[in-house]
């Protein structure tokens, strides 16, 4: 509440992305197209570049009458536990031995109702390849109007590129790599967040913006965390302009330091 009270606003910026950025929107549109014809989609990117926001928007498609979205993210499990997660998400209650059959039948019922079906698996880079292979065999028995979407870090595609996993890679119908933003686009993102919260674009002074861009390095999550923390520091002083000093007060916190800086600090 401190930010709302100090700035006199209702919506706090930098807490949740409410729009897709251009590269996210392009991927989102293609994912929907592949769901109409059957697809195996792999989306990768470093932590904080916008995969979670993209996943959230795909999940929101379930609000439409012609779409069902099943989403799981606890991937450090055996195949059996993963299909239990899928069954729970689909509200299927059946004995373990019948889960595969029930999942397939449910998928066909969804398509018979003229709906598109999406299965989202987040943190897919943590999946064991043999588990992923079993999932692929399961989804091969799904109806055509289904899009399996894996979201994970770049090493997922690196592992899929290995010859031993050629059977999986050859089935990918679409893949994309979410990249960090350049400084211009990241600054536009900051301005957009301020405008949506009905704050002036000068809420952050030039020095603060420059340091945010330098430390975020195109990473949306780092940018949001740093800007939000900067707002809090300004509010603590009952100020309505975030300055370079406020951002630097955030950057002295240990989690913003590099590994080398933390070691050097301990030595001292």
Secondary structure, DSSP 4 states (H G I P E B T S, - for coil): -HHHHHHT-SSPTTSS--S--HHHHHHHHHHHHHHHH-EEEEEEE-TTSSHHHHHHHHHGGGGSTTEEEEEE---SS-HHHHHHHHHHHTT----GGGHHHHHHHHHHHHHHTT-EEEEEESSGGGS-HHHHHHHHHHHTTS-SSEEEEEEE-THHHHHHTSGGGHHHHTT--EEEEEPPPPHHHHHHHHHHHHHHTT--TTSB-HHHHHHHHHHHTT-HHHHHHHHHHHHHHHHHTT-SSB-HHHHHHHHTSGGGS-HHHHHHHHH-
